[in-house]
Amino acid sequence: MALRSKKLTQAAKGQQCSVQIMGVCNFNPETVVLAHLPSSRHGLSRKGSDHIACFACSDCHDRIDGRVLYDWQPGEKERYMYEALCETLERLVDMELITVKGAKFV
C-alpha cells in the first residue's frame, strides 16, 4: 500500500528543483513536479509513496526515471536522489505538510 496525498503533490507547483543535476537541470519552477523515487513499495505500474519523492524539474525527472539517457557515474544517481529527497523533506516540514506528533524544533 502506498501513501497518497494531493497536498504533497500540489506542493511541488512553483518550487525549485531539488535534484539539480549538473548540466541537465532547467531551473524552471513551472516544470517542477513531485517525482517518485524508487523504493521497496514501487514496481511495474505502481508508483512509490508520495513521501518517498522529490521536487524535480522536467529535465532532471526524465533522467532519474530513465526516459532520457544519462551517463551516470557509479553512485551518482543515488547521491542525487538521496540529496533531493532530504531537501524535499526539509521543505515539506517547513511548509508544515509533514509533521511528527510531539516533535519540536530546538
N, CA, C and O atoms as a Tinker XYZ file with bonds, in Angstrom:
   424  protein
     1  N      0.840000   -1.172000    0.000000    73     2
     2  CA     0.000000    0.000000    0.000000    64     1     3
     3  C      0.893000    1.246000    0.000000    63     2     4     5
     4  O      1.867000    1.325000    0.749000    81     3
     5  N      0.553000    2.194000   -0.834000    73     3     6
     6  CA     1.336000    3.430000   -0.956000    64     5     7
     7  C      0.557000    4.610000   -0.379000    63     6     8     9
     8  O     -0.669000    4.665000   -0.474000    81     7
     9  N      1.277000    5.544000    0.214000    73     7    10
    10  CA     0.674000    6.765000    0.758000    64     9    11
    11  C      0.432000    7.744000   -0.384000    63    10    12    13
    12  O      1.334000    8.015000   -1.177000    81    11
    13  N     -0.783000    8.272000   -0.469000    73    11    14
    14  CA    -1.132000    9.256000   -1.492000    64    13    15
    15  C     -1.625000   10.534000   -0.811000    63    14    16    17
    16  O     -2.421000   10.479000    0.126000    81    15
    17  N     -1.144000   11.681000   -1.290000    73    15    18
    18  CA    -1.554000   12.964000   -0.724000    64    17    19
    19  C     -1.571000   14.028000   -1.809000    63    18    20    21
    20  O     -0.534000   14.357000   -2.384000    81    19
    21  N     -2.753000   14.563000   -2.087000    73    19    22
    22  CA    -2.855000   15.658000   -3.056000    64    21    23
    23  C     -2.078000   16.872000   -2.578000    63    22    24    25
    24  O     -1.504000   17.604000   -3.384000    81    23
    25  N     -2.059000   17.089000   -1.258000    73    23    26
    26  CA    -1.335000   18.242000   -0.719000    64    25    27
    27  C      0.158000   18.131000   -1.015000    63    26    28    29
    28  O      0.797000   19.133000   -1.337000    81    27
    29  N      0.717000   16.942000   -0.913000    73    27    30
    30  CA     2.144000   16.774000   -1.213000    64    29    31
    31  C      2.413000   16.956000   -2.702000    63    30    32    33
    32  O      3.373000   17.631000   -3.074000    81    31
    33  N      1.587000   16.368000   -3.558000    73    31    34
    34  CA     1.827000   16.512000   -4.997000    64    33    35
    35  C      1.627000   17.958000   -5.447000    63    34    36    37
    36  O      2.378000   18.456000   -6.285000    81    35
    37  N      0.626000   18.627000   -4.899000    73    35    38
    38  CA     0.373000   20.018000   -5.272000    64    37    39
    39  C      1.430000   20.965000   -4.720000    63    38    40    41
    40  O      1.636000   22.050000   -5.264000    81    39
    41  N      2.101000   20.565000   -3.646000    73    39    42
    42  CA     3.140000   21.411000   -3.041000    64    41    43
    43  C      4.319000   21.627000   -3.978000    63    42    44    45
    44  O      5.076000   22.583000   -3.805000    81    43
    45  N      4.487000   20.759000   -4.963000    73    43    46
    46  CA     5.611000   20.877000   -5.893000    64    45    47
    47  C      5.452000   22.062000   -6.850000    63    46    48    49
    48  O      6.440000   22.571000   -7.379000    81    47
    49  N      4.225000   22.494000   -7.069000    73    47    50
    50  CA     3.982000   23.587000   -8.018000    64    49    51
    51  C      4.742000   24.841000   -7.614000    63    50    52    53
    52  O      4.602000   25.336000   -6.495000    81    51
    53  N      5.551000   25.347000   -8.546000    73    51    54
    54  CA     6.282000   26.587000   -8.325000    64    53    55
    55  C      7.545000   26.457000   -7.496000    63    54    56    57
    56  O      8.218000   27.454000   -7.236000    81    55
    57  N      7.880000   25.242000   -7.075000    73    55    58
    58  CA     9.086000   25.029000   -6.270000    64    57    59
    59  C     10.334000   24.987000   -7.156000    63    58    60    61
    60  O     10.245000   24.772000   -8.364000    81    59
    61  N     11.482000   25.195000   -6.542000    73    59    62
    62  CA    12.753000   24.992000   -7.232000    64    61    63
    63  C     13.034000   23.492000   -7.264000    63    62    64    65
    64  O     12.659000   22.765000   -6.344000    81    63
    65  N     13.681000   23.043000   -8.303000    73    63    66
    66  CA    14.082000   21.642000   -8.426000    64    65    67
    67  C     15.044000   21.304000   -7.293000    63    66    68    69
    68  O     16.001000   22.039000   -7.052000    81    67
    69  N     14.798000   20.205000   -6.602000    73    67    70
    70  CA    15.707000   19.792000   -5.533000    64    69    71
    71  C     16.746000   18.786000   -6.017000    63    70    72    73
    72  O     17.630000   18.395000   -5.255000    81    71
    73  N     16.651000   18.366000   -7.272000    73    71    74
    74  CA    17.616000   17.407000   -7.828000    64    73    75
    75  C     18.825000   18.154000   -8.389000    63    74    76    77
    76  O     19.959000   17.895000   -7.986000    81    75
    77  N     18.587000   19.063000   -9.302000    73    75    78
    78  CA    19.609000   19.930000   -9.895000    64    77    79
    79  C     20.838000   19.175000  -10.413000    63    78    80    81
    80  O     21.964000   19.419000   -9.979000    81    79
    81  N     20.596000   18.256000  -11.345000    73    79    82
    82  CA    21.694000   17.524000  -11.978000    64    81    83
    83  C     22.511000   18.515000  -12.800000    63    82    84    85
    84  O     21.978000   19.227000  -13.651000    81    83
    85  N     23.811000   18.545000  -12.529000    73    83    86
    86  CA    24.700000   19.495000  -13.201000    64    85    87
    87  C     24.656000   19.301000  -14.720000    63    86    88    89
    88  O     24.832000   18.190000  -15.219000    81    87
    89  N     24.420000   20.397000  -15.445000    73    87    90
    90  CA    24.368000   20.361000  -16.901000    64    89    91
    91  C     23.059000   19.848000  -17.464000    63    90    92    93
    92  O     22.910000   19.745000  -18.682000    81    91
    93  N     22.107000   19.525000  -16.604000    73    91    94
    94  CA    20.815000   18.976000  -17.031000    64    93    95
    95  C     19.651000   19.846000  -16.557000    63    94    96    97
    96  O     18.739000   20.142000  -17.330000    81    95
    97  N     19.683000   20.250000  -15.301000    73    95    98
    98  CA    18.564000   20.963000  -14.676000    64    97    99
    99  C     18.189000   22.214000  -15.473000    63    98   100   101
   100  O     19.054000   22.985000  -15.888000    81    99
   101  N     16.876000   22.399000  -15.679000    73    99   102
   102  CA    16.425000   23.591000  -16.408000    64   101   103
   103  C     16.076000   24.746000  -15.460000    63   102   104   105
   104  O     15.791000   25.853000  -15.917000    81   103
   105  N     16.095000   24.497000  -14.149000    73   103   106
   106  CA    15.848000   25.532000  -13.128000    64   105   107
   107  C     14.536000   26.293000  -13.349000    63   106   108   109
   108  O     14.404000   27.446000  -12.938000    81   107
   109  N     13.575000   25.642000  -13.997000    73   107   110
   110  CA    12.291000   26.283000  -14.277000    64   109   111
   111  C     11.226000   25.750000  -13.316000    63   110   112   113
   112  O     10.775000   24.615000  -13.469000    81   111
   113  N     10.821000   26.552000  -12.328000    73   111   114
   114  CA     9.816000   26.097000  -11.363000    64   113   115
   115  C      8.488000   25.688000  -12.003000    63   114   116   117
   116  O      7.727000   24.924000  -11.409000    81   115
   117  N      8.204000   26.188000  -13.207000    73   115   118
   118  CA     6.954000   25.836000  -13.880000    64   117   119
   119  C      6.922000   24.376000  -14.317000    63   118   120   121
   120  O      5.848000   23.837000  -14.583000    81   119
   121  N      8.094000   23.724000  -14.396000    73   119   122
   122  CA     8.140000   22.322000  -14.829000    64   121   123
   123  C      8.303000   21.355000  -13.662000    63   122   124   125
   124  O      8.397000   20.146000  -13.873000    81   123
   125  N      8.338000   21.868000  -12.435000    73   123   126
   126  CA     8.601000   21.018000  -11.266000    64   125   127
   127  C      7.354000   20.229000  -10.857000    63   126   128   129
   128  O      6.252000   20.771000  -10.770000    81   127
   129  N      7.564000   18.942000  -10.611000    73   127   130
   130  CA     6.521000   18.042000  -10.117000    64   129   131
   131  C      7.093000   17.245000   -8.951000    63   130   132   133
   132  O      8.297000   17.282000   -8.696000    81   131
   133  N      6.232000   16.532000   -8.252000    73   131   134
   134  CA     6.680000   15.615000   -7.213000    64   133   135
   135  C      7.059000   14.310000   -7.902000    63   134   136   137
   136  O      6.189000   13.567000   -8.357000    81   135
   137  N      8.343000   14.036000   -7.977000    73   135   138
   138  CA     8.856000   12.855000   -8.680000    64   137   139
   139  C      9.068000   11.719000   -7.688000    63   138   140   141
   140  O      9.847000   11.850000   -6.744000    81   139
   141  N      8.377000   10.610000   -7.901000    73   139   142
   142  CA     8.508000    9.451000   -7.021000    64   141   143
   143  C      9.849000    8.768000   -7.250000    63   142   144   145
   144  O     10.287000    8.586000   -8.386000    81   143
   145  N     10.490000    8.394000   -6.149000    73   143   146
   146  CA    11.791000    7.740000   -6.218000    64   145   147
   147  C     11.625000    6.239000   -6.020000    63   146   148   149
   148  O     10.647000    5.790000   -5.421000    81   147
   149  N     12.587000    5.463000   -6.527000    73   147   150
   150  CA    12.500000    4.009000   -6.341000    64   149   151
   151  C     12.462000    3.650000   -4.854000    63   150   152   153
   152  O     13.202000    4.214000   -4.048000    81   151
   153  N     11.600000    2.714000   -4.510000    73   151   154
   154  CA    11.529000    2.217000   -3.137000    64   153   155
   155  C     11.034000    0.773000   -3.178000    63   154   156   157
   156  O     10.645000    0.268000   -4.232000    81   155
   157  N     11.054000    0.131000   -2.044000    73   155   158
   158  CA    10.632000   -1.272000   -1.988000    64   157   159
   159  C      9.149000   -1.440000   -2.292000    63   158   160   161
   160  O      8.703000   -2.547000   -2.592000    81   159
   161  N      8.394000   -0.379000   -2.219000    73   159   162
   162  CA     6.949000   -0.460000   -2.448000    64   161   163
   163  C      6.534000   -0.043000   -3.854000    63   162   164   165
   164  O      5.342000    0.091000   -4.130000    81   163
   165  N      7.498000    0.163000   -4.742000    73   163   166
   166  CA     7.114000    0.514000   -6.113000    64   165   167
   167  C      7.452000   -0.663000   -7.024000    63   166   168   169
   168  O      8.250000   -1.532000   -6.673000    81   167
   169  N      6.848000   -0.668000   -8.163000    73   167   170
   170  CA     7.106000   -1.735000   -9.122000    64   169   171
   171  C      6.430000   -1.407000  -10.434000    63   170   172   173
   172  O      6.052000   -0.263000  -10.683000    81   171
   173  N      6.282000   -2.414000  -11.266000    73   171   174
   174  CA     5.635000   -2.205000  -12.556000    64   173   175
   175  C      4.224000   -1.657000  -12.350000    63   174   176   177
   176  O      3.425000   -2.229000  -11.608000    81   175
   177  N      3.940000   -0.570000  -13.000000    73   175   178
   178  CA     2.632000    0.086000  -12.944000    64   177   179
   179  C      2.234000    0.507000  -11.535000    63   178   180   181
   180  O      1.050000    0.695000  -11.251000    81   179
   181  N      3.216000    0.656000  -10.653000    73   179   182
   182  CA     2.906000    1.047000   -9.278000    64   181   183
   183  C      3.947000    2.040000   -8.785000    63   182   184   185
   184  O      5.123000    1.702000   -8.649000    81   183
   185  N      3.511000    3.261000   -8.519000    73   183   186
   186  CA     4.420000    4.290000   -8.003000    64   185   187
   187  C      4.655000    4.071000   -6.518000    63   186   188   189
   188  O      3.843000    3.461000   -5.822000    81   187
   189  N      5.789000    4.587000   -6.051000    73   187   190
   190  CA     6.064000    4.566000   -4.623000    64   189   191
   191  C      5.190000    5.587000   -3.914000    63   190   192   193
   192  O      4.391000    6.281000   -4.542000    81   191
   193  N      5.349000    5.671000   -2.603000    73   191   194
   194  CA     4.568000    6.604000   -1.794000    64   193   195
   195  C      4.953000    8.054000   -2.079000    63   194   196   197
   196  O      6.071000    8.348000   -2.503000    81   195
   197  N      4.004000    8.946000   -1.835000    73   195   198
   198  CA     4.219000   10.370000   -2.099000    64   197   199
   199  C      5.267000   11.004000   -1.191000    63   198   200   201
   200  O      5.799000   12.064000   -1.521000    81   199
   201  N      5.574000   10.383000   -0.060000    73   199   202
   202  CA     6.611000   10.953000    0.810000    64   201   203
   203  C      8.009000   10.422000    0.466000    63   202   204   205
   204  O      8.999000   10.878000    1.037000    81   203
   205  N      8.094000    9.469000   -0.456000    73   203   206
   206  CA     9.382000    8.998000   -0.967000    64   205   207
   207  C      9.508000    9.591000   -2.371000    63   206   208   209
   208  O      9.454000    8.881000   -3.375000    81   207
   209  N      9.676000   10.897000   -2.406000    73   207   210
   210  CA     9.653000   11.642000   -3.664000    64   209   211
   211  C     10.412000   12.947000   -3.480000    63   210   212   213
   212  O     10.765000   13.332000   -2.365000    81   211
   213  N     10.654000   13.612000   -4.593000    73   211   214
   214  CA    11.371000   14.889000   -4.517000    64   213   215
   215  C     10.779000   15.863000   -5.529000    63   214   216   217
   216  O     10.090000   15.469000   -6.470000    81   215
   217  N     11.068000   17.148000   -5.311000    73   215   218
   218  CA    10.669000   18.172000   -6.270000    64   217   219
   219  C     11.673000   18.121000   -7.421000    63   218   220   221
   220  O     12.863000   18.367000   -7.219000    81   219
   221  N     11.198000   17.803000   -8.626000    73   219   222
   222  CA    12.106000   17.659000   -9.766000    64   221   223
   223  C     11.574000   18.395000  -10.987000    63   222   224   225
   224  O     10.391000   18.305000  -11.314000    81   223
   225  N     12.468000   19.127000  -11.659000    73   223   226
   226  CA    12.102000   19.762000  -12.928000    64   225   227
   227  C     11.939000   18.658000  -13.977000    63   226   228   229
   228  O     12.339000   17.516000  -13.753000    81   227
   229  N     11.360000   19.004000  -15.098000    73   227   230
   230  CA    11.092000   18.004000  -16.136000    64   229   231
   231  C     12.366000   17.333000  -16.641000    63   230   232   233
   232  O     12.361000   16.132000  -16.912000    81   231
   233  N     13.448000   18.084000  -16.771000    73   231   234
   234  CA    14.684000   17.505000  -17.304000    64   233   235
   235  C     15.351000   16.556000  -16.314000    63   234   236   237
   236  O     15.795000   15.475000  -16.703000    81   235
   237  N     15.428000   16.941000  -15.044000    73   235   238
   238  CA    16.007000   16.053000  -14.024000    64   237   239
   239  C     15.127000   14.816000  -13.839000    63   238   240   241
   240  O     15.636000   13.704000  -13.697000    81   239
   241  N     13.808000   15.012000  -13.840000    73   239   242
   242  CA    12.862000   13.905000  -13.681000    64   241   243
   243  C     13.044000   12.877000  -14.798000    63   242   244   245
   244  O     13.044000   11.672000  -14.542000    81   243
   245  N     13.198000   13.351000  -16.029000    73   243   246
   246  CA    13.403000   12.440000  -17.161000    64   245   247
   247  C     14.668000   11.600000  -16.997000    63   246   248   249
   248  O     14.677000   10.425000  -17.363000    81   247
   249  N     15.734000   12.184000  -16.452000    73   247   250
   250  CA    16.983000   11.435000  -16.250000    64   249   251
   251  C     16.831000   10.412000  -15.135000    63   250   252   253
   252  O     17.261000    9.266000  -15.272000    81   251
   253  N     16.218000   10.828000  -14.028000    73   251   254
   254  CA    16.041000    9.907000  -12.900000    64   253   255
   255  C     15.170000    8.715000  -13.294000    63   254   256   257
   256  O     15.469000    7.577000  -12.932000    81   255
   257  N     14.099000    8.976000  -14.032000    73   255   258
   258  CA    13.193000    7.899000  -14.436000    64   257   259
   259  C     13.703000    7.104000  -15.635000    63   258   260   261
   260  O     13.128000    6.070000  -15.975000    81   259
   261  N     14.775000    7.572000  -16.283000    73   259   262
   262  CA    15.349000    6.839000  -17.405000    64   261   263
   263  C     14.666000    7.078000  -18.736000    63   262   264   265
   264  O     14.936000    6.360000  -19.699000    81   263
   265  N     13.787000    8.069000  -18.817000    73   263   266
   266  CA    13.141000    8.381000  -20.103000    64   265   267
   267  C     14.125000    9.008000  -21.074000    63   266   268   269
   268  O     13.977000    8.887000  -22.290000    81   267
   269  N     15.141000    9.687000  -20.521000    73   267   270
   270  CA    16.224000   10.262000  -21.317000    64   269   271
   271  C     17.518000    9.684000  -20.760000    63   270   272   273
   272  O     17.751000    9.716000  -19.551000    81   271
   273  N     18.350000    9.160000  -21.638000    73   271   274
   274  CA    19.603000    8.541000  -21.196000    64   273   275
   275  C     20.547000    9.576000  -20.604000    63   274   276   277
   276  O     20.585000   10.730000  -21.032000    81   275
   277  N     21.309000    9.133000  -19.609000    73   275   278
   278  CA    22.300000    9.980000  -18.959000    64   277   279
   279  C     23.455000    9.087000  -18.550000    63   278   280   281
   280  O     23.242000    7.966000  -18.088000    81   279
   281  N     24.667000    9.571000  -18.714000    73   279   282
   282  CA    25.865000    8.791000  -18.397000    64   281   283
   283  C     26.195000    8.916000  -16.906000    63   282   284   285
   284  O     27.102000    9.651000  -16.516000    81   283
   285  N     25.437000    8.183000  -16.083000    73   283   286
   286  CA    25.646000    8.222000  -14.635000    64   285   287
   287  C     26.978000    7.582000  -14.265000    63   286   288   289
   288  O     27.342000    6.536000  -14.803000    81   287
   289  N     27.688000    8.201000  -13.363000    73   287   290
   290  CA    28.878000    7.601000  -12.771000    64   289   291
   291  C     28.408000    6.706000  -11.618000    63   290   292   293
   292  O     27.315000    6.913000  -11.090000    81   291
   293  N     29.215000    5.717000  -11.220000    73   291   294
   294  CA    28.793000    4.831000  -10.131000    64   293   295
   295  C     28.396000    5.622000   -8.876000    63   294   296   297
   296  O     29.171000    6.433000   -8.370000    81   295
   297  N     27.197000    5.377000   -8.394000    73   295   298
   298  CA    26.697000    6.022000   -7.190000    64   297   299
   299  C     26.149000    7.425000   -7.377000    63   298   300   301
   300  O     25.561000    7.984000   -6.452000    81   299
   301  N     26.330000    8.004000   -8.557000    73   299   302
   302  CA    25.923000    9.397000   -8.782000    64   301   303
   303  C     24.404000    9.569000   -8.734000    63   302   304   305
   304  O     23.904000   10.491000   -8.089000    81   303
   305  N     23.680000    8.694000   -9.407000    73   303   306
   306  CA    22.217000    8.800000   -9.426000    64   305   307
   307  C     21.656000    8.672000   -8.008000    63   306   308   309
   308  O     20.771000    9.431000   -7.613000    81   307
   309  N     22.172000    7.714000   -7.253000    73   307   310
   310  CA    21.711000    7.502000   -5.887000    64   309   311
   311  C     22.003000    8.718000   -5.002000    63   310   312   313
   312  O     21.192000    9.081000   -4.150000    81   311
   313  N     23.164000    9.342000   -5.209000    73   311   314
   314  CA    23.521000   10.532000   -4.429000    64   313   315
   315  C     22.565000   11.680000   -4.738000    63   314   316   317
   316  O     22.078000   12.347000   -3.825000    81   315
   317  N     22.295000   11.913000   -6.027000    73   315   318
   318  CA    21.355000   12.975000   -6.402000    64   317   319
   319  C     19.971000   12.706000   -5.803000    63   318   320   321
   320  O     19.331000   13.615000   -5.275000    81   319
   321  N     19.513000   11.450000   -5.887000    73   319   322
   322  CA    18.183000   11.127000   -5.368000    64   321   323
   323  C     18.125000   11.301000   -3.852000    63   322   324   325
   324  O     17.154000   11.845000   -3.326000    81   323
   325  N     19.163000   10.840000   -3.147000    73   323   326
   326  CA    19.185000   10.965000   -1.686000    64   325   327
   327  C     19.182000   12.432000   -1.258000    63   326   328   329
   328  O     18.406000   12.826000   -0.387000    81   327
   329  N     20.046000   13.237000   -1.869000    73   327   330
   330  CA    20.120000   14.655000   -1.512000    64   329   331
   331  C     18.819000   15.382000   -1.848000    63   330   332   333
   332  O     18.379000   16.253000   -1.097000    81   331
   333  N     18.206000   15.024000   -2.979000    73   331   334
   334  CA    16.935000   15.645000   -3.364000    64   333   335
   335  C     15.819000   15.243000   -2.406000    63   334   336   337
   336  O     14.979000   16.070000   -2.052000    81   335
   337  N     15.804000   13.990000   -1.987000    73   335   338
   338  CA    14.804000   13.533000   -1.023000    64   337   339
   339  C     14.945000   14.297000    0.290000    63   338   340   341
   340  O     13.954000   14.776000    0.841000    81   339
   341  N     16.166000   14.413000    0.789000    73   339   342
   342  CA    16.405000   15.151000    2.045000    64   341   343
   343  C     15.966000   16.606000    1.921000    63   342   344   345
   344  O     15.292000   17.132000    2.807000    81   343
   345  N     16.347000   17.253000    0.828000    73   343   346
   346  CA    15.982000   18.658000    0.606000    64   345   347
   347  C     14.465000   18.816000    0.544000    63   346   348   349
   348  O     13.907000   19.735000    1.143000    81   347
   349  N     13.804000   17.921000   -0.179000    73   347   350
   350  CA    12.352000   17.998000   -0.323000    64   349   351
   351  C     11.653000   17.767000    1.014000    63   350   352   353
   352  O     10.705000   18.478000    1.349000    81   351
   353  N     12.113000   16.782000    1.776000    73   351   354
   354  CA    11.508000   16.534000    3.091000    64   353   355
   355  C     11.657000   17.743000    4.002000    63   354   356   357
   356  O     10.726000   18.095000    4.727000    81   355
   357  N     12.830000   18.384000    3.968000    73   355   358
   358  CA    13.033000   19.598000    4.774000    64   357   359
   359  C     12.038000   20.686000    4.370000    63   358   360   361
   360  O     11.468000   21.358000    5.229000    81   359
   361  N     11.829000   20.857000    3.068000    73   359   362
   362  CA    10.888000   21.881000    2.607000    64   361   363
   363  C      9.457000   21.548000    3.019000    63   362   364   365
   364  O      8.696000   22.429000    3.420000    81   363
   365  N      9.096000   20.261000    2.913000    73   363   366
   366  CA     7.741000   19.855000    3.291000    64   365   367
   367  C      7.498000   20.034000    4.790000    63   366   368   369
   368  O      6.388000   20.366000    5.204000    81   367
   369  N      8.527000   19.818000    5.597000    73   367   370
   370  CA     8.416000   20.087000    7.036000    64   369   371
   371  C      8.253000   21.588000    7.259000    63   370   372   373
   372  O      7.409000   22.015000    8.047000    81   371
   373  N      9.069000   22.394000    6.560000    73   371   374
   374  CA     8.958000   23.857000    6.677000    64   373   375
   375  C      7.572000   24.356000    6.263000    63   374   376   377
   376  O      7.060000   25.320000    6.832000    81   375
   377  N      6.974000   23.700000    5.277000    73   375   378
   378  CA     5.641000   24.065000    4.799000    64   377   379
   379  C      4.542000   23.503000    5.709000    63   378   380   381
   380  O      3.355000   23.746000    5.488000    81   379
   381  N      4.949000   22.762000    6.718000    73   379   382
   382  CA     4.051000   22.108000    7.669000    64   381   383
   383  C      3.121000   21.101000    7.008000    63   382   384   385
   384  O      2.001000   20.881000    7.468000    81   383
   385  N      3.597000   20.486000    5.917000    73   383   386
   386  CA     2.843000   19.428000    5.252000    64   385   387
   387  C      3.240000   18.055000    5.780000    63   386   388   389
   388  O      2.488000   17.090000    5.644000    81   387
   389  N      4.414000   17.972000    6.378000    73   387   390
   390  CA     4.846000   16.761000    7.076000    64   389   391
   391  C      5.169000   17.178000    8.507000    63   390   392   393
   392  O      5.976000   18.077000    8.740000    81   391
   393  N      4.530000   16.512000    9.450000    73   391   394
   394  CA     4.750000   16.810000   10.866000    64   393   395
   395  C      4.966000   15.504000   11.629000    63   394   396   397
   396  O      4.608000   14.426000   11.157000    81   395
   397  N      5.552000   15.622000   12.806000    73   395   398
   398  CA     5.750000   14.477000   13.689000    64   397   399
   399  C      5.096000   14.825000   15.018000    63   398   400   401
   400  O      5.428000   15.839000   15.633000    81   399
   401  N      4.170000   13.988000   15.457000    73   399   402
   402  CA     3.470000   14.243000   16.718000    64   401   403
   403  C      4.468000   14.381000   17.855000    63   402   404   405
   404  O      5.350000   13.541000   18.029000    81   403
   405  N      4.321000   15.441000   18.622000    73   403   406
   406  CA     5.153000   15.656000   19.795000    64   405   407
   407  C      6.533000   16.220000   19.519000    63   406   408   409
   408  O      7.269000   16.526000   20.456000    81   407
   409  N      6.901000   16.364000   18.252000    73   407   410
   410  CA     8.233000   16.882000   17.912000    64   409   411
   411  C      8.245000   18.400000   18.016000    63   410   412   413
   412  O      7.216000   19.057000   17.862000    81   411
   413  N      9.426000   18.941000   18.280000    73   411   414
   414  CA     9.582000   20.395000   18.299000    64   413   415
   415  C     10.966000   20.744000   17.776000    63   414   416   417
   416  O     11.899000   19.946000   17.863000    81   415
   417  N     11.082000   21.934000   17.236000    73   415   418
   418  CA    12.369000   22.416000   16.748000    64   417   419
   419  C     13.167000   22.951000   17.924000    63   418   420   421
   420  O     12.634000   23.674000   18.766000    81   419
   421  N     14.431000   22.600000   17.982000    73   419   422
   422  CA    15.305000   23.082000   19.065000    64   421   423
   423  C     16.482000   23.833000   18.484000    63   422   424
   424  O     17.334000   24.318000   19.229000    81   423
